[in-house]
Amino acid sequence: RSIVYQTTTHPRSMLDEWIEGNEFKNNPWMPEALLLHGDTNLARGREESALRDYERVVTDYPQSDTFVRALERELEICRMYLGGLRRKILGLRLDSGLPIAEEFIVRIGERLPDSRLAERALIELADHYFAQRALPAAVEAYSVFQKLYPRSEHRQRAMARLVYANVARFK
């Protein structure tokens, strides 16, 4: 009687192998695979690796159906950083993720101008500055928001906070 050894491959490893094997084959499923890979990284607490995967979808496959979903996922990570999540350095969450969040929010606005996603990203950044009392940055963000989205549903709040931030800057 012989013993049969079964090897079980973890689904994430299978996905890694598939991406590696199809990287240069112009496979139509590659954007979806990269998005899924980013989702697995995000679920494991590796948001910077997830951002790299999403960014690859956005830059390499802008015509795909996953383009907007990848930008939405990037915004979710930005919201986590704006909410206080710190970046990992040597396995420890030590560094602020705010610069990454700011950079990606600007990128979202550049990649999908005049979209609801870009509008939401900019107002969240402006609200973050306002909440943290970074008043010069809040004034600038709300001013840009008003210029780019004059008919937004958030226009009234942006105008009011712009006034409050300007008043608070000059005591």
Steps between C-alpha positions, in 0.01 A plus 500: 500500500646836403441832663380777273610845604266773400632847472256772572578828343369809669266698274719810539801302379298379205410859417866606530602221264227586252595868494866411459426256218269735309678828562621554145230310311245780463242290683159672529461368857817668627329820630248292695779280638700805611193649665440173685867486598471852639190400694684207658790725594261751654325226697839393637578854619745575220340812363815626325528175305131530420558855375773370269262241357219752454742749351612241250139448392453876463819565306522185287130435434315835491254362242392208720180468699707481818652848457237684706482223760877522549474876553217446749718254692787751499265759647398256774865457596541878495204529735668252734818710499301822551327328791831445676630168367876510502731347240699191583874532535685180586168342593401777742251776431721800559471747214209724406312398188380855438749581219397186312131583547553854371691377196244237406207737544664740256557209259136396521399855408738498204389159374125548532444876482144622553396165647311431821800299620740792454250734665465268799877460528566874505227582751626226732852644483369851567290375792804320640705820491216689664460240777875499568505882508745517209323819404717623208472159336124489570453843343688395191316166470156656543586775251608243242189296573274800435674576171486140376153405630280812511179292479595237756265387774787580741531860378322659798714315754816585307406869490420511872820321598703724271363802687562338841855402403580850374360661815690258724827572317476871581419536867 
